[in-house]
Structure formats: structure tokens, C-alpha cells
Amino acid sequence: MIILFFMPWLLKKSYWIMWGGDLYVYQLGERNWKWRFRELFRRPVIRRMAYFSTTVPGDYELVKKWYSTNSKFIHNLMYQSHLYRDSNQIECKLDKGQNVFIQIGNSADPSNNHFEIIEKISKFKDRNIKVLCPLSYGSVEHREAVISFGKK
């Protein structure tokens, strides 16, 4: 951010590929002097950045609201899971011996809806499924609760 702050001519050809925490630090970050100092550089850079790309269009709406930008939005379909949304219609069709790998979330943040998803896929527990649940950062309490719930 500091480099882009001091080289604003680069912003007209810059893309911000948003990845959750880098945007939500505005809302969820502890409002201390470090946060304010970073925002001093972030606000003008984000406001003048040419393009924003995310898998979640609502994130772009938040950027517009929080940083008053009119930059262009590019919808990024990074994961196949973003193409199909009807979680009530989950089907599991497997050939004999075939494994299905399911990733739940990307952190220990409650916004990943771990409990709801584990509950929905639990009906397939007797099938050849492997559940991956990255919990390397986020709420420690939530991580422990997800691990306990997942084991049950």
C-alpha cells in the first residue's frame, strides 16, 4: 500500500484481487493507532485503484461503500463451488472405491458456517468422503468448537 500510495500513477493499471481479511480489516480490525495509520495509506490507494476482483460481488459493494470508489468490478469465479449454490440439493454419487474431498471454509472464522455445513454433509458420513477444514487462523474458541463438533 505504501508503494502504491507514493506511486499513484500505477493505480490506473492495478487490480485488487480481494481475499476476505484484506477487505474486512476495515470493519473488524481493532481501531487502534496501527489501524488508523494503515488506513491513512489504504483509503486513497483503494479509492483510486482501477479494478477490483472478487468471487463475492457483495465485497465489491462494501469497497464502494467504505472507500467511495467507482472503480470497475471483475467477477472472479475462482472456485467451482461458486458456480453451484443450492446446498439443499447436495447429492453424493460415487463409484466404488472413489473418494470425494470436501473443503469447509478457509479459516476458523464463524462466517464460514462450519456447523451448518457439517450438519448437511453428515448424512454422507458412511460414504467415501474426506472433509478438509482449514482452521489455521481466526477465532481460537471457534476453531476448538468446530473440531469438537466435527469429531462428533
Backbone as a printed PyTorch tensor [residue, N CA C, xyz], in Angstrom:
tensor([[[  0.8180,  -1.1930,   0.0000],
         [  0.0000,   0.0000,   0.0000],
         [  0.8610,   1.2570,   0.0000]],

        [[  1.9510,   1.2040,   0.7480],
         [  2.8060,   2.3900,   0.8360],
         [  3.4370,   2.7020,  -0.5200]],

        [[  3.8840,   1.6720,  -1.2210],
         [  4.4730,   1.8840,  -2.5500],
         [  3.4370,   2.4970,  -3.4850]],

        [[  2.2380,   1.9370,  -3.4940],
         [  1.1900,   2.4710,  -4.3610],
         [  0.7620,   3.8760,  -3.9370]],

        [[  0.8170,   4.1440,  -2.6550],
         [  0.4840,   5.4800,  -2.1630],
         [  1.4450,   6.5230,  -2.7540]],

        [[  2.7300,   6.1720,  -2.7840],
         [  3.7380,   7.1070,  -3.2850],
         [  3.9650,   7.0140,  -4.7930]],

        [[  3.3170,   6.0610,  -5.4520],
         [  3.4020,   5.9300,  -6.9070],
         [  1.9870,   5.8120,  -7.4800]],

        [[  1.1600,   6.8200,  -7.3040],
         [ -0.2530,   6.7300,  -7.6740],
         [ -0.4980,   6.5160,  -9.1700]],

        [[  0.4610,   6.8400, -10.0220],
         [  0.2740,   6.6140, -11.4530],
         [  0.1490,   5.1260, -11.7870]],

        [[  0.5610,   4.2480, -10.8740],
         [  0.4210,   2.8050, -11.0980],
         [ -1.0110,   2.3220, -10.8620]],

        [[ -1.7870,   3.0920, -10.1320],
         [ -3.1300,   2.6490,  -9.7510],
         [ -4.0680,   2.4880, -10.9380]],

        [[ -3.8740,   3.2400, -12.0050],
         [ -4.7720,   3.1330, -13.1640],
         [ -4.6310,   1.7970, -13.8870]],

        [[ -3.5680,   1.0430, -13.5760],
         [ -3.4160,  -0.2900, -14.1610],
         [ -3.2490,  -1.3710, -13.0790]],

        [[ -3.8190,  -1.0920, -11.9050],
         [ -3.7140,  -2.0260, -10.7820],
         [ -5.0310,  -2.7380, -10.5290]],

        [[ -4.9190,  -3.9830, -10.1030],
         [ -6.0630,  -4.8270,  -9.7630],
         [ -5.9220,  -5.2460,  -8.3010]],

        [[ -7.0240,  -5.2040,  -7.5810],
         [ -7.0440,  -5.7460,  -6.2320],
         [ -7.8670,  -7.0180,  -6.2770]],

        [[ -7.2040,  -8.1580,  -6.1010],
         [ -7.8800,  -9.4430,  -6.0120],
         [ -8.1880,  -9.6320,  -4.5250]],

        [[ -9.4270,  -9.3770,  -4.1300],
         [ -9.8070,  -9.3760,  -2.7190],
         [ -9.9000, -10.7980,  -2.1750]],

        [[ -9.4780, -10.9460,  -0.9440],
         [ -9.4660, -12.2540,  -0.3030],
         [ -9.9270, -12.1430,   1.1500]],

        [[-11.0990, -11.6280,   1.3550],
         [-11.7070, -11.6250,   2.6850],
         [-11.0510, -10.6970,   3.6930]],

        [[-10.0700, -11.2130,   4.4240],
         [ -9.4550, -10.4690,   5.5140],
         [ -8.8480,  -9.1500,   5.0920]],

        [[ -8.3240,  -9.0820,   3.8690],
         [ -7.7130,  -7.8330,   3.4130],
         [ -8.7570,  -6.7380,   3.2200]],

        [[-10.0110,  -7.1020,   3.0370],
         [-11.0950,  -6.1140,   2.9620],
         [-11.7140,  -5.9040,   4.3360]],

        [[-12.0200,  -6.9790,   5.0370],
         [-12.7820,  -6.8910,   6.2800],
         [-11.9850,  -6.3320,   7.4560]],

        [[-10.6930,  -6.1150,   7.2730],
         [ -9.9110,  -5.4500,   8.3190],
         [-10.4730,  -4.0520,   8.5740]],

        [[-11.1100,  -3.4750,   7.5580],
         [-11.7410,  -2.1620,   7.7400],
         [-12.8350,  -2.2320,   8.7970]],

        [[-13.6380,  -3.2740,   8.7540],
         [-14.7790,  -3.4140,   9.6520],
         [-14.4100,  -4.1130,  10.9520]],

        [[-13.5490,  -5.1310,  10.8630],
         [-13.2800,  -5.9820,  12.0160],
         [-11.9820,  -5.6540,  12.7440]],

        [[-11.1270,  -4.8540,  12.1190],
         [ -9.8400,  -4.5340,  12.7320],
         [ -9.9990,  -3.7130,  13.9980]],

        [[ -9.0880,  -3.9330,  14.9290],
         [ -9.0970,  -3.1700,  16.1690],
         [ -8.7200,  -1.7230,  15.8540]],

        [[ -9.5790,  -0.7950,  16.2010],
         [ -9.3910,   0.6130,  15.8430],
         [ -8.3520,   1.2740,  16.7620]],

        [[ -7.1040,   0.8600,  16.5960],
         [ -6.0290,   1.4600,  17.3750],
         [ -5.1790,   2.3460,  16.4590]],

        [[ -4.0620,   2.8310,  16.9630],
         [ -3.2420,   3.7400,  16.1590],
         [ -2.6390,   3.0330,  14.9500]],

        [[ -2.3230,   1.7350,  15.0380],
         [ -1.7810,   0.9960,  13.8850],
         [ -2.8220,   0.9010,  12.7680]],

        [[ -4.0600,   0.6010,  13.1500],
         [ -5.1390,   0.5120,  12.1690],
         [ -5.3300,   1.8530,  11.4770]],

        [[ -5.3570,   2.9310,  12.2490],
         [ -5.5400,   4.2710,  11.6830],
         [ -4.3940,   4.6450,  10.7440]],

        [[ -3.1750,   4.2870,  11.1320],
         [ -2.0080,   4.5760,  10.2970],
         [ -2.0970,   3.8320,   8.9640]],

        [[ -2.4540,   2.5450,   9.0200],
         [ -2.5990,   1.7670,   7.7740],
         [ -3.7050,   2.3280,   6.8900]],

        [[ -4.8230,   2.7030,   7.5030],
         [ -5.9400,   3.2620,   6.7430],
         [ -5.5770,   4.5860,   6.0870]],

        [[ -4.6470,   5.3060,   6.6890],
         [ -4.1680,   6.5610,   6.1080],
         [ -3.6100,   6.3290,   4.7050]],

        [[ -2.9680,   5.1800,   4.5070],
         [ -2.4210,   4.8170,   3.1980],
         [ -3.4390,   4.0450,   2.3540]],

        [[ -4.1930,   3.1680,   3.0060],
         [ -5.1450,   2.3090,   2.2810],
         [ -6.2480,   3.1030,   1.5910]],

        [[ -6.8510,   4.0490,   2.3000],
         [ -8.0170,   4.7650,   1.7700],
         [ -7.7440,   5.3960,   0.4080]],

        [[ -6.7200,   6.2370,   0.2340],
         [ -6.5130,   6.8470,  -1.0890],
         [ -6.1070,   5.8270,  -2.1560]],

        [[ -5.3820,   4.7890,  -1.7560],
         [ -4.9690,   3.7660,  -2.7290],
         [ -6.1820,   2.9940,  -3.2140]],

        [[ -6.9970,   2.5250,  -2.2980],
         [ -8.1780,   1.7430,  -2.6680],
         [ -9.1550,   2.5980,  -3.4720]],

        [[ -9.3250,   3.8350,  -3.0770],
         [-10.2630,   4.7260,  -3.7640],
         [ -9.8750,   4.9050,  -5.2340]],

        [[ -8.5700,   4.9300,  -5.5410],
         [ -8.1190,   5.2170,  -6.9090],
         [ -7.6930,   3.9810,  -7.7000]],

        [[ -7.7690,   2.7990,  -7.0880],
         [ -7.4040,   1.5730,  -7.7980],
         [ -8.3500,   1.3620,  -8.9790]],

        [[ -7.8280,   0.8670, -10.0870],
         [ -8.6190,   0.7640, -11.3210],
         [ -9.6320,  -0.3750, -11.2940]],

        [[ -9.2510,  -1.5400, -10.7700],
         [-10.1000,  -2.7350, -10.8690],
         [-10.1320,  -3.4860,  -9.5440]],

        [[-11.3020,  -4.0570,  -9.2720],
         [-11.4740,  -4.9200,  -8.1110],
         [-12.0240,  -6.2480,  -8.5930]],

        [[-11.4560,  -7.3260,  -8.0830],
         [-11.9140,  -8.6470,  -8.4760],
         [-12.1250,  -9.4880,  -7.2210]],

        [[-13.2830, -10.1210,  -7.1750],
         [-13.6030, -10.9820,  -6.0440],
         [-14.6200, -12.0230,  -6.4880]],

        [[-14.7060, -13.0990,  -5.7290],
         [-15.7070, -14.1190,  -6.0200],
         [-17.0580, -13.7370,  -5.4340]],

        [[-17.0570, -12.7530,  -4.5330],
         [-18.2710, -12.3540,  -3.8410],
         [-18.6200, -10.9140,  -4.2330]],

        [[-19.6170, -10.7270,  -5.0950],
         [-19.9690,  -9.3660,  -5.5230],
         [-20.2910,  -8.4240,  -4.3620]],

        [[-20.7880,  -8.9540,  -3.2730],
         [-21.0820,  -8.1240,  -2.1030],
         [-19.8380,  -7.4590,  -1.5260]],

        [[-18.6790,  -8.1050,  -1.6860],
         [-17.4310,  -7.4960,  -1.2240],
         [-17.1320,  -6.2210,  -2.0060]],

        [[-17.3990,  -6.2460,  -3.3050],
         [-17.1950,  -5.0550,  -4.1200],
         [-18.1320,  -3.9300,  -3.6560]],

        [[-19.3670,  -4.2900,  -3.3120],
         [-20.3140,  -3.2870,  -2.8160],
         [-19.8060,  -2.6560,  -1.5210]],

        [[-19.1750,  -3.4630,  -0.6670],
         [-18.6040,  -2.9240,   0.5680],
         [-17.4350,  -1.9830,   0.2860]],

        [[-16.5980,  -2.3270,  -0.6920],
         [-15.4880,  -1.4430,  -1.0650],
         [-16.0370,  -0.0920,  -1.5110]],

        [[-17.0790,  -0.1300,  -2.3320],
         [-17.6800,   1.1220,  -2.8040],
         [-18.2190,   1.9420,  -1.6240]],

        [[-18.8460,   1.2650,  -0.6850],
         [-19.4420,   1.9510,   0.4640],
         [-18.3630,   2.5010,   1.4080]],

        [[-17.3820,   1.6790,   1.7540],
         [-16.3850,   2.0560,   2.7450],
         [-15.3220,   3.0140,   2.2080]],

        [[-15.0120,   2.8930,   0.9010],
         [-13.8970,   3.6680,   0.3500],
         [-14.3170,   4.6360,  -0.7620]],

        [[-15.5870,   4.7740,  -1.0180],
         [-16.1050,   5.7360,  -2.0110],
         [-15.3720,   5.6420,  -3.3450]],

        [[-15.3870,   4.4820,  -3.9300],
         [-14.7220,   4.2840,  -5.2160],
         [-15.7530,   3.9480,  -6.2880]],

        [[-15.4220,   4.2630,  -7.5090],
         [-16.2470,   3.9000,  -8.6620],
         [-15.4580,   3.0250,  -9.6280]],

        [[-14.4420,   2.3820,  -9.1250],
         [-13.6000,   1.5320,  -9.9670],
         [-14.3880,   0.3580, -10.5250]],

        [[-13.8280,  -0.2960, -11.5210],
         [-14.5270,  -1.3800, -12.2180],
         [-14.4420,  -2.6910, -11.4290]],

        [[-15.5270,  -3.4500, -11.5320],
         [-15.6250,  -4.7500, -10.8660],
         [-15.4520,  -5.8630, -11.8860]],

        [[-14.6370,  -6.8600, -11.5470],
         [-14.4620,  -8.0500, -12.3720],
         [-14.8460,  -9.2500, -11.5100]],

        [[-15.9070,  -9.9380, -11.9250],
         [-16.3530, -11.1150, -11.1580],
         [-15.3730, -12.2530, -11.3770]],

        [[-14.8780, -12.7960, -10.2930],
         [-13.8480, -13.8130, -10.3230],
         [-14.4580, -15.1410,  -9.8580]],

        [[-14.5670, -16.0920, -10.7480],
         [-15.0920, -17.4160, -10.3860],
         [-13.9180, -18.3460, -10.1070]],

        [[-13.2560, -18.1040,  -8.9950],
         [-12.0330, -18.8100,  -8.6430],
         [-12.2680, -20.2970,  -8.3330]],

        [[-13.4250, -20.6110,  -7.7770],
         [-13.7130, -21.9860,  -7.3670],
         [-14.9660, -22.4990,  -8.0630]],

        [[-14.9680, -23.7680,  -8.3780],
         [-16.1750, -24.3590,  -8.9500],
         [-17.3400, -24.2620,  -7.9800]],

        [[-17.0470, -24.2740,  -6.6900],
         [-18.1150, -24.2120,  -5.6970],
         [-18.9110, -22.9210,  -5.8020]],

        [[-18.3470, -21.9150,  -6.4330],
         [-19.0700, -20.6550,  -6.5800],
         [-20.0440, -20.6780,  -7.7530]],

        [[-20.0570, -21.7570,  -8.4870],
         [-20.9720, -21.8750,  -9.6060],
         [-22.2850, -22.5250,  -9.2020]],

        [[-22.2840, -23.2820,  -8.1280],
         [-23.4780, -24.0110,  -7.7050],
         [-23.7780, -23.6710,  -6.2600]],

        [[-24.9610, -23.1550,  -5.9780],
         [-25.2640, -22.6190,  -4.6540],
         [-26.3340, -23.3750,  -3.8680]],

        [[-27.1280, -24.2490,  -4.4590],
         [-28.2600, -24.8510,  -3.7670],
         [-27.7860, -25.9640,  -2.8350]],

        [[-27.4700, -25.5960,  -1.5890],
         [-26.9310, -26.5730,  -0.6440],
         [-27.9910, -27.5590,  -0.1630]],

        [[-29.2650, -27.3110,  -0.4540],
         [-30.3170, -28.2520,  -0.0730],
         [-30.3830, -29.4400,  -1.0310]],

        [[-29.7160, -29.3420,  -2.1570],
         [-29.7690, -30.3780,  -3.1790],
         [-28.4510, -31.1320,  -3.3090]],

        [[-27.7170, -31.2720,  -2.2050],
         [-26.4310, -31.9660,  -2.2540],
         [-26.6620, -33.4330,  -2.5980]],

        [[-25.9540, -33.9100,  -3.5970],
         [-26.0100, -35.3190,  -3.9670],
         [-24.6060, -35.8800,  -3.9160]],

        [[-24.5000, -37.1040,  -3.5750],
         [-23.1980, -37.7390,  -3.4970],
         [-23.2690, -39.0540,  -4.2690]],

        [[-22.8130, -39.0340,  -5.5090],
         [-22.8110, -40.2260,  -6.3480],
         [-21.3640, -40.6680,  -6.5280]],

        [[-21.0510, -41.8210,  -5.9970],
         [-19.6780, -42.2950,  -6.0360],
         [-19.5890, -43.6700,  -6.6750]],

        [[-18.5380, -43.8470,  -7.4490],
         [-18.2140, -45.1910,  -7.9040],
         [-17.5360, -45.8990,  -6.7440]],

        [[-17.5540, -47.2070,  -6.7840],
         [-16.9680, -47.9890,  -5.7080],
         [-15.4840, -47.6240,  -5.5380]],

        [[-15.1020, -47.3260,  -4.3080],
         [-13.7150, -47.0090,  -4.0080],
         [-13.2960, -45.5760,  -4.3090]],

        [[-14.1800, -44.7740,  -4.8700],
         [-13.8480, -43.3870,  -5.2240],
         [-14.0510, -42.4790,  -4.0000]],

        [[-13.1110, -41.5840,  -3.7510],
         [-13.2240, -40.6210,  -2.6590],
         [-13.7190, -39.2800,  -3.1740]],

        [[-14.4760, -38.6000,  -2.3360],
         [-14.8750, -37.2240,  -2.6030],
         [-14.2630, -36.3720,  -1.4920]],

        [[-13.6030, -35.3050,  -1.8810],
         [-12.9880, -34.4010,  -0.9250],
         [-13.8430, -33.1360,  -0.8330]],

        [[-14.1740, -32.7480,   0.3900],
         [-14.9990, -31.5730,   0.6300],
         [-14.2190, -30.6320,   1.5370]],

        [[-14.0290, -29.3870,   1.0850],
         [-13.3790, -28.3860,   1.9310],
         [-14.4430, -27.4900,   2.5180]],

        [[-14.3620, -27.3100,   3.8250],
         [-15.2910, -26.4280,   4.5200],
         [-14.5330, -25.1780,   4.9440]],

        [[-14.8820, -24.0690,   4.3450],
         [-14.2990, -22.7930,   4.7210],
         [-12.8330, -22.6480,   4.3760]],

        [[-12.2300, -21.5630,   4.8790],
         [-10.8140, -21.3100,   4.6450],
         [-10.1180, -20.8110,   5.8990]],

        [[-10.8410, -20.7780,   7.0290],
         [-10.2640, -20.3010,   8.2850],
         [-11.2020, -20.6850,   9.4250]],

        [[-10.8250, -20.2600,  10.6330],
         [-11.6580, -20.5280,  11.8050],
         [-12.6180, -19.3770,  12.0670]],

        [[-13.0010, -18.6810,  11.0250],
         [-13.9510, -17.5750,  11.1790],
         [-15.3760, -18.1200,  11.1130]],

        [[-16.2390, -17.7050,  12.0290],
         [-17.6220, -18.2030,  12.0330],
         [-18.3910, -17.9450,  10.7390]],

        [[-17.9690, -16.9660,   9.9500],
         [-18.6760, -16.6650,   8.6990],
         [-18.5870, -17.8150,   7.6950]],

        [[-17.7310, -18.8110,   7.9530],
         [-17.6250, -19.9720,   7.0800],
         [-18.7610, -20.9810,   7.3030]],

        [[-19.5990, -20.7370,   8.2980],
         [-20.7720, -21.5890,   8.5700],
         [-20.4130, -23.0630,   8.7400]],

        [[-19.3580, -23.3390,   9.4730],
         [-18.8700, -24.7040,   9.6600],
         [-19.9460, -25.6610,  10.1660]],

        [[-20.6500, -25.2520,  11.2250],
         [-21.6130, -26.1560,  11.8590],
         [-22.7430, -26.5210,  10.8940]],

        [[-23.2470, -25.5400,  10.1840],
         [-24.3280, -25.7770,   9.2280],
         [-23.8800, -26.7450,   8.1290]],

        [[-22.6980, -26.5500,   7.6130],
         [-22.2010, -27.3980,   6.5210],
         [-21.9190, -28.8060,   7.0180]],

        [[-21.2880, -28.9210,   8.1790],
         [-21.0180, -30.2560,   8.7440],
         [-22.3330, -30.9980,   8.9560]],

        [[-23.3240, -30.3090,   9.4590],
         [-24.6490, -30.9090,   9.6690],
         [-25.2200, -31.4260,   8.3450]],

        [[-25.1120, -30.6220,   7.2810],
         [-25.6830, -31.0090,   5.9830],
         [-24.9600, -32.1990,   5.3510]],

        [[-23.6420, -32.2650,   5.4990],
         [-22.9180, -33.3780,   4.8600],
         [-22.8410, -34.6080,   5.7510]],

        [[-23.3030, -34.4830,   7.0020],
         [-23.2250, -35.6350,   7.9120],
         [-24.0350, -36.8280,   7.4210]],

        [[-25.0430, -36.5780,   6.5690],
         [-25.8310, -37.7030,   6.0470],
         [-25.0080, -38.5910,   5.1110]],

        [[-23.8200, -38.1260,   4.7150],
         [-22.9460, -38.9120,   3.8420],
         [-21.7710, -39.5260,   4.6060]],

        [[-21.8220, -39.5370,   5.9310],
         [-20.6750, -39.9770,   6.7300],
         [-20.2740, -41.4340,   6.4920]],

        [[-21.1940, -42.2300,   5.9900],
         [-20.8570, -43.6320,   5.7180],
         [-20.3190, -43.8300,   4.3020]],

        [[-20.1570, -42.7580,   3.5590],
         [-19.6160, -42.8220,   2.1940],
         [-18.1200, -42.5240,   2.2260]],

        [[-17.4960, -42.6230,   1.0660],
         [-16.0620, -42.3490,   0.9560],
         [-15.8070, -40.8480,   0.8010]],

        [[-16.0660, -40.1010,   1.8670],
         [-15.7990, -38.6640,   1.7960],
         [-14.6740, -38.3140,   2.7610]],

        [[-13.9020, -37.3550,   2.3690],
         [-12.8380, -36.8050,   3.2020],
         [-13.1520, -35.3220,   3.3660]],

        [[-13.2630, -34.8820,   4.5970],
         [-13.5980, -33.4940,   4.8740],
         [-12.3320, -32.7640,   5.3180]],

        [[-12.0200, -31.6930,   4.5950],
         [-10.8790, -30.8440,   4.9280],
         [-11.4310, -29.5370,   5.4660]],

        [[-10.9160, -29.1170,   6.6060],
         [-11.4520, -27.9170,   7.2480],
         [-10.2860, -27.0700,   7.7620]],

        [[ -9.7260, -26.2060,   6.8980],
         [ -8.5980, -25.3680,   7.3350],
         [ -9.0280, -24.4180,   8.4500]],

        [[ -8.3340, -24.4770,   9.5730],
         [ -8.6810, -23.6450,  10.7280],
         [ -7.4410, -22.9260,  11.2620]],

        [[ -6.5110, -22.6060,  10.3730],
         [ -5.2090, -22.0980,  10.7980],
         [ -5.2270, -20.6750,  11.3350]],

        [[ -6.2400, -19.8950,  11.0360],
         [ -6.3300, -18.5580,  11.6210],
         [ -7.7880, -18.2110,  11.8650]],

        [[ -7.9900, -17.2310,  12.7130],
         [ -9.3380, -16.8520,  13.1050],
         [ -9.5370, -17.0930,  14.5870]],

        [[-10.7660, -17.2090,  15.0050],
         [-11.1120, -17.3570,  16.4140],
         [-10.6540, -18.7100,  16.9690]],

        [[ -9.8480, -18.6690,  18.0320],
         [ -9.3600, -19.9010,  18.6690],
         [-10.5360, -20.6700,  19.2760]],

        [[-11.4520, -19.9450,  19.9060],
         [-12.6150, -20.5970,  20.5260],
         [-13.4770, -21.2830,  19.4680]],

        [[-13.6830, -20.5960,  18.3470],
         [-14.4900, -21.1750,  17.2740],
         [-13.7870, -22.3980,  16.6800]],

        [[-12.4780, -22.3100,  16.5220],
         [-11.7080, -23.4530,  15.9950],
         [-11.9140, -24.6880,  16.8570]],

        [[-11.7880, -24.5210,  18.1760],
         [-11.9410, -25.6570,  19.0890],
         [-13.3620, -26.2180,  19.0250]],

        [[-14.3460, -25.3380,  18.9170],
         [-15.7450, -25.7790,  18.8360],
         [-15.9960, -26.5500,  17.5340]],

        [[-15.4020, -26.0920,  16.4190],
         [-15.5690, -26.7720,  15.1260],
         [-14.9150, -28.1530,  15.1760]],

        [[-13.7250, -28.2320,  15.7400],
         [-13.0340, -29.5270,  15.8420],
         [-13.8620, -30.5010,  16.6640]],

        [[-14.3700, -30.0490,  17.7820],
         [-15.1890, -30.9150,  18.6410],
         [-16.4710, -31.3670,  17.9170]],

        [[-17.1420, -30.4240,  17.2790],
         [-18.3820, -30.7310,  16.5550],
         [-18.1120, -31.6820,  15.3880]],

        [[-17.0300, -31.4420,  14.6690],
         [-16.6660, -32.2970,  13.5390],
         [-16.3690, -33.7250,  13.9400]],

        [[-15.7040, -33.9030,  15.0770],
         [-15.3890, -35.2520,  15.5560],
         [-16.6550, -36.0170,  15.9560]],

        [[-17.6200, -35.2930,  16.4970],
         [-18.8940, -35.9290,  16.8900],
         [-19.6470, -36.3810,  15.6560]]])
